[in-house]
């Protein structure tokens, strides 16, 4: 009976040790998992902050580009209207049909040249504004890939 009691006592002791080891391993795993999650959270939080800053810079650049575009279009419209009014006045002051025809032809050529020049200028402004607006956002996809890879590696 003493042998049986000892065996039972050993089995209980082994079982208690097993539970203690399992609890200790579980605690360590939980602690390691929590620390890993906290590091991942910090990385994601940092990524989010950087992304908001990039979007803010992008919006600022887009706003400046839109303002530049607006100012250029306004200036061109005003110049075009002034030139049209001047040409109309000059056309009404002509003495002959031939003179009116030459004046109108000259005005049409200069108006077309000004239009082509303005379209080129507007295209350059739009391209520049788009480039400046997207520049801060270009690295965000790679930054997200880095965050995910670092989280998986940790």
Residue pairs with C-beta under 8 A, 6 or more apart in sequence:
36 154
39 151
39 154
40 151
40 154
43 147
43 150
43 151
44 147
44 151
47 143
47 144
47 147
50 140
50 143
51 140
51 143
53 136
54 136
54 137
54 139
54 140
55 136
55 137
57 136
58 133
58 134
58 135
58 136
58 137
59 133
61 129
61 132
61 133
61 135
61 136
62 129
62 132
62 133
64 129
64 132
65 125
65 126
65 128
65 129
65 130
65 132
65 133
66 129
68 125
68 129
69 122
69 125
69 126
69 129
72 118
72 121
72 122
72 125
73 122
76 114
76 118
79 114
80 111
80 114
83 107
83 110
83 111
83 114
84 111
87 103
87 104
87 107
90 103
91 100
91 103
91 104
91 107
94 100
94 103
